[in-house]
Amino acid sequence: QVQLVESGGGLVQPGGSLRLSCATSGILFNIYNMNWYRQGPEKQRELVAAITTGGSTNYADSVKGRFTISRDNAKNTVYLQMNSLKPEDTAVYYCNAKRDPVWGSGDYWGQGTQVTVSS
C-alpha cells in the first residue's frame, strides 16, 4: 500500500519559517520525481517545488529564493524548507510522487498539511 504522509505544517508569523516533510512508503522512492503543490483558499492547486530522481530542482517564481526542496533517498522522504513566509503562502500543501517516465507510470498524493501565515 502506497502512503505519502506530510507533516510540519502549522501557524507561523510573517517572516517565519517552517519545514515540511513527506514520508513515503510502498514505492521505490529512488525512481520517483517528487513535488510539492499547494492550494490556497479559493485558488487552484499550483506546483510550488519539484525535485527529480537525479536531484535537479525547480521552483515557482513566487517562492524562488525562499523555499528549498530536498530529498533523502535513504529515508524515502522529501522536504520543503520554507523561509521568509508571507500571508500569501497560506495554503494546504500536498506532497506528490510521480514515477520517472523511464520506469513507467505512477502518480500518488498525500493528504495535505495546512500552512497558515498570519500575525
Secondary structure in CASP SS format (residue, H / E / C, confidence):
PFRMAT SS
TARGET T0000
AUTHOR 0000-0000-0000
METHOD secondary structure of the structure
MODEL  1
Q C 1.00
V C 1.00
Q E 1.00
L E 1.00
V E 1.00
E E 1.00
S E 1.00
G C 1.00
G C 1.00
G E 1.00
L E 1.00
V E 1.00
Q C 1.00
P C 1.00
G C 1.00
G C 1.00
S C 1.00
L E 1.00
R E 1.00
L E 1.00
S E 1.00
C E 1.00
A E 1.00
T E 1.00
S E 1.00
G C 1.00
I C 1.00
L C 1.00
F H 1.00
N H 1.00
I H 1.00
Y E 1.00
N E 1.00
M E 1.00
N E 1.00
W E 1.00
Y E 1.00
R E 1.00
Q E 1.00
G C 1.00
P C 1.00
E C 1.00
K C 1.00
Q C 1.00
R C 1.00
E E 1.00
L E 1.00
V E 1.00
A E 1.00
A E 1.00
I E 1.00
T C 1.00
T C 1.00
G C 1.00
G C 1.00
S C 1.00
T E 1.00
N E 1.00
Y E 1.00
A C 1.00
D C 1.00
S C 1.00
V C 1.00
K C 1.00
G C 1.00
R C 1.00
F E 1.00
T E 1.00
I E 1.00
S E 1.00
R E 1.00
D E 1.00
N C 1.00
A C 1.00
K C 1.00
N C 1.00
T E 1.00
V E 1.00
Y E 1.00
L E 1.00
Q E 1.00
M E 1.00
N C 1.00
S C 1.00
L C 1.00
K C 1.00
P H 1.00
E H 1.00
D H 1.00
T C 1.00
A E 1.00
V E 1.00
Y E 1.00
Y E 1.00
C E 1.00
N E 1.00
A E 1.00
K E 1.00
R E 1.00
D C 1.00
P H 1.00
V H 1.00
W H 1.00
G C 1.00
S C 1.00
G C 1.00
D E 1.00
Y E 1.00
W E 1.00
G C 1.00
Q C 1.00
G C 1.00
T E 1.00
Q E 1.00
V E 1.00
T E 1.00
V E 1.00
S C 1.00
S C 1.00
END
